[in-house]
Amino acid sequence: MVAVVDVQLIMQESVAAKSIHKQLDAQRQTYQKEIAKQEDKLRGAEQELGRQRADLPPDAFEQKRREFEQQVAEVQRSVQTRKRVLDQAFNESMKKLHDGMLQVVAEVAGEQKASLVLAKQQVVLAEKSLDLTNPVLERLNKKMPTVAVTVPKS
């Protein structure tokens, strides 16, 4: 027997997928608050620099301007690093979910005596009785209700 599974639906709608998104959204909000504080600090430093422009000799002002630009560059690097960290955590978590889904697909396919399982997205037409998406999704939700997202400290 040939069967089909809607991999996209499972990877988006499973309880574990939703838990991954929830965990990453929480971490993203934490990062955004920290970055907003840094941006406020930079805006204050920029205003102070503007006020000092008339009072400082040109070389001293230039030095302070370079220091300010270094601070801006540091915040930009921090933002990029955090984005990479979140992307990596997302990819690792989704890989764990995908591996778990494949294991469940193999179990359900074995029980249904399916010798070939195709991704539904690759099939033009299939009889509903060949679709194992719901049994796979239900079992995956029971076996893997969550995937712990590991976000390294940056």
C-alpha positions as CSV (number, residue, x, y, z in Angstrom):
1,M,0.0,0.0,0.0
2,V,1.1,3.6,-0.7
3,A,0.3,6.3,1.8
4,V,0.6,10.0,2.0
5,V,1.4,12.4,4.9
6,D,1.0,16.2,4.9
7,V,4.5,16.9,6.4
8,Q,4.0,20.7,6.2
9,L,0.8,20.6,8.2
10,I,2.3,18.4,10.8
11,M,5.4,20.6,11.1
12,Q,3.2,23.7,11.5
13,E,0.2,22.4,13.5
14,S,1.6,19.9,15.9
15,V,1.6,20.7,19.6
16,A,5.4,20.5,19.6
17,A,5.7,23.0,16.7
18,K,3.5,25.4,18.5
19,S,5.6,25.0,21.6
20,I,8.8,25.7,19.7
21,H,7.3,28.9,18.3
22,K,6.0,30.0,21.8
23,Q,9.5,29.5,23.4
24,L,11.3,31.3,20.6
25,D,8.8,34.2,20.7
26,A,9.4,34.6,24.4
27,Q,13.1,34.7,23.9
28,R,12.7,37.1,21.0
29,Q,10.7,39.4,23.2
30,T,13.4,39.3,25.9
31,Y,16.0,40.2,23.3
32,Q,13.9,43.0,21.9
33,K,13.5,44.6,25.3
34,E,17.3,44.4,25.9
35,I,18.0,45.9,22.5
36,A,15.4,48.7,23.0
37,K,17.3,49.7,26.2
38,Q,20.5,49.8,24.3
39,E,19.0,51.9,21.5
40,D,17.6,54.3,24.1
41,K,21.1,54.6,25.6
42,L,22.5,55.3,22.1
43,R,19.9,57.9,21.4
44,G,20.9,59.7,24.6
45,A,24.6,59.4,23.8
46,E,23.9,60.8,20.3
47,Q,21.9,63.8,21.7
48,E,24.7,64.5,24.2
49,L,27.3,64.3,21.4
50,G,25.2,66.8,19.5
51,R,25.2,69.2,22.5
52,Q,28.9,68.9,23.0
53,R,29.8,69.6,19.3
54,A,30.0,73.4,19.8
55,D,31.9,73.1,23.1
56,L,34.6,70.5,22.1
57,P,37.7,71.1,20.0
58,P,37.3,69.4,16.6
59,D,39.7,66.5,17.4
60,A,38.0,65.8,20.8
61,F,34.6,65.8,19.1
62,E,35.9,63.5,16.3
63,Q,37.2,61.1,19.0
64,K,33.8,61.1,20.8
65,R,32.0,60.6,17.4
66,R,34.2,57.5,16.6
67,E,33.5,56.1,20.1
68,F,29.8,56.6,19.5
69,E,30.0,54.9,16.1
70,Q,31.8,51.9,17.7
71,Q,29.0,51.6,20.3
72,V,26.4,51.6,17.4
73,A,28.4,49.0,15.6
74,E,28.6,46.9,18.8
75,V,24.8,47.0,19.2
76,Q,24.4,46.0,15.5
77,R,26.7,43.1,16.0
78,S,24.8,42.0,19.1
79,V,21.5,42.1,17.2
80,Q,22.9,40.0,14.3
81,T,24.4,37.5,16.8
82,R,21.1,37.2,18.6
83,K,19.3,36.7,15.3
84,R,21.7,33.9,14.4
85,V,21.3,32.3,17.8
86,L,17.5,32.3,17.5
87,D,17.7,31.0,13.9
88,Q,20.0,28.2,15.0
89,A,17.9,27.3,18.0
90,F,14.8,27.2,15.7
91,N,16.5,25.0,13.1
92,E,17.8,22.5,15.8
93,S,14.4,22.3,17.4
94,M,12.6,21.8,14.1
95,K,15.1,19.1,13.2
96,K,14.2,17.3,16.5
97,L,10.5,17.6,15.7
98,H,11.1,16.4,12.1
99,D,13.0,13.4,13.4
100,G,10.2,12.6,15.8
101,M,7.7,12.9,13.1
102,L,9.6,10.5,10.8
103,Q,9.7,8.0,13.6
104,V,5.9,8.2,14.1
105,V,5.3,8.0,10.3
106,A,7.3,4.8,10.3
107,E,5.3,3.4,13.2
108,V,1.9,4.3,11.7
109,A,2.9,3.2,8.2
110,G,4.0,-0.2,9.6
111,E,0.7,-0.6,11.4
112,Q,-1.2,0.3,8.2
113,K,1.0,-2.0,6.1
114,A,2.2,0.9,3.9
115,S,5.3,0.1,2.0
116,L,5.7,3.6,0.6
117,V,4.8,6.9,2.2
118,L,5.0,10.1,0.1
119,A,4.8,13.7,1.2
120,K,1.3,14.9,0.3
121,Q,2.8,18.0,-1.3
122,Q,4.4,15.8,-3.9
123,V,1.2,14.0,-4.8
124,V,-1.4,15.4,-7.2
125,L,-4.3,13.1,-6.2
126,A,-4.7,10.5,-3.5
127,E,-7.7,8.7,-2.0
128,K,-8.5,10.0,1.5
129,S,-8.1,6.5,2.9
130,L,-4.4,6.7,2.0
131,D,-3.8,9.9,4.0
132,L,-2.0,9.1,7.3
133,T,-1.7,12.7,8.4
134,N,-4.3,12.7,11.2
135,P,-3.1,9.5,12.8
136,V,0.5,10.7,12.6
137,L,-0.4,14.1,14.0
138,E,-2.4,12.6,16.9
139,R,0.3,10.2,17.9
140,L,3.1,12.8,17.5
141,N,1.1,15.1,19.8
142,K,1.0,12.4,22.4
143,K,4.6,11.2,22.1
144,M,6.1,14.6,21.6
145,P,4.0,17.4,23.2
146,T,6.9,19.7,23.4
147,V,10.5,20.2,22.1
148,A,12.8,22.0,24.4
149,V,14.4,25.0,22.6
150,T,18.0,25.5,23.6
151,V,19.1,29.1,23.2
152,P,22.8,29.5,24.1
153,K,23.6,32.6,26.2
154,S,25.0,35.3,24.0
